[in-house]
């Protein structure tokens, strides 16, 4: 059993928000999405899902990836393509069941000689 960090939560929620850029989501909707995504992966949250959403969104808000519209309401901001690609790679490593050190090595991997791994 692996505990989930705020970075793991961001790697799930940022691509979810990026799929629907104009929509405003409540924290409850994001917490439900987070719980649904983690349900079958064998990961456990360290705290309540809504608290994990707030912690994950705090850094994303400072970075401009997420815009806080109101109390507990978020929408997608702007994420550079390279950062979004790195976030998606972290999520792929999370889905593959890699532990923290392996996820870090996988997400920092750089393609060599033009080879690009398949996207999700």
Secondary structure, 3 states (H helix, E strand, C coil): CEEECHHHHHHHHHHHHHHCCCCCEEHHHHHHHHHHHHHCCCEEECCCHHHHHHHHHHHHHHHCCEEEEECCEEEECCCCHHHHHHHHHHHHHHHCCCCHHHHHHHHCCCCCCCCCCCCC
